Amino acid sequence: MPGKTTSASTPRITKFTNCRLLRGSSLVEQDLWIDSLTGKILKDQEAFYELHLSPDEIIDLGGRILAPGLIDTQLNGAQGFDFSVPCATKAEYDEGLRLVNQGLARTGVTSYLPTVVSSTPEVYWQVLPSLGPTAATHHAQDGAESLGAHVEGPFISPGRNGIHKPDVLRAAQTYDDLIHCYGASNLTPPTPHTSPIKMITAAPEVGNMMAQIPHITDSGIIYSIGHSDATYEQAVSATHQGARMITHLFNAMRPFYHRNPGVFGLLGQSERRRPFYGVIADGIHLHPTSIKIAYNAHPDGLVLVTDAMRLCGLPDGVYEWTNGERIVKTGARLTLEGSDKIAGSSATLIECVNNFRRWSGASTADAINAATAVPARLLGLEKVKGCLDAGADADLVVLGESDDPYSGPTLTVDQVWKFGVKIHDADKVATVAV
């Protein structure tokens, strides 16, 4: 909660100067004012001339980029913690979440959707109440903030399950089947649009899921097509029913074929019908050219995601997964033991931004937008997150630029701010007290 993040030593009004702000598809040389008491970005002219406010500190960013905090809409875990694995007590689970939130913040991620893979109903009933939106109680020092859970499965195609355990997969015939699986209070709470669940990934062709899409979207939940063997025609029907997203495009879905483009064909629809789509730009899940093709087909809908697992930051080796199988970690590559099936990503979101910028030809501003403004628009938070407009949450990242001799220009996370309070400083950017 922004009003509870400040202390006597926390400056209230901070002015950033000598910086380049992310404004649409451009980087603009302009100052930015923020307020740690409200946790919001200020309208600087109004703050100075009408409200007669003066900065408590001025930060000279030396020409660096000031951007909104990054938003990850598909994250399975981090810091050794897996959202899909219940703990013995709620306190133990919440401690795992705390470590994830603080670890994510150091990578520039200030908001995210904790993702639960295909599981039994008992797992959803136990973990989802802890994964709902936390804005009302969140403190800046808590780190990254949950925007609601992303449940990936279990209503997915058995033939496109990836590493999701086949034994827990289901087919819904009625909406009651979804309620039983996820839990009534997690799916359809008394107050509309307050469900712990923000997004559901499901295959529209499995069971009678197509008929359930309007029920899902009427609850304020985003329906995403994923882990699906849907034909192009079935995918189009799903968008007519309300589907607005494609989960990790190209991965775990019917491949593109010239006589049946499958789910990928949705990117060729009219602008009104084209959904958003997730892309894992880690160099493992997709070939760089596949990413470039998708981006050129629908640049405004590309959402960078990590699909990161709890193994992020852990040494290489073999690790137990949630279903009794094991995952092999070799650098950033995670595979199911005994196969070549990709088991998720261990790249950070800023690494995906850098890769995407190199491979797609997108400008620096548009590469950052794919992890800020575009996911915010998908989530219906475009005036709150993912932008630097007055009144938006003061979730910020200060990005430096270095020149890697092997991969070229690279963005680095130098500072992170949450609700107007600095929570990470990699190199002590110069601050001037006023």
Order of alpha helices (4+ residues) and beta strands (2+ residues): beta-beta-beta-beta-beta-beta-beta-beta-beta-beta-alpha-beta-alpha-beta-beta-alpha-alpha-beta-alpha-beta-alpha-beta-beta-alpha-beta-beta-beta-beta-beta-alpha-alpha-alpha-beta-beta-beta-beta
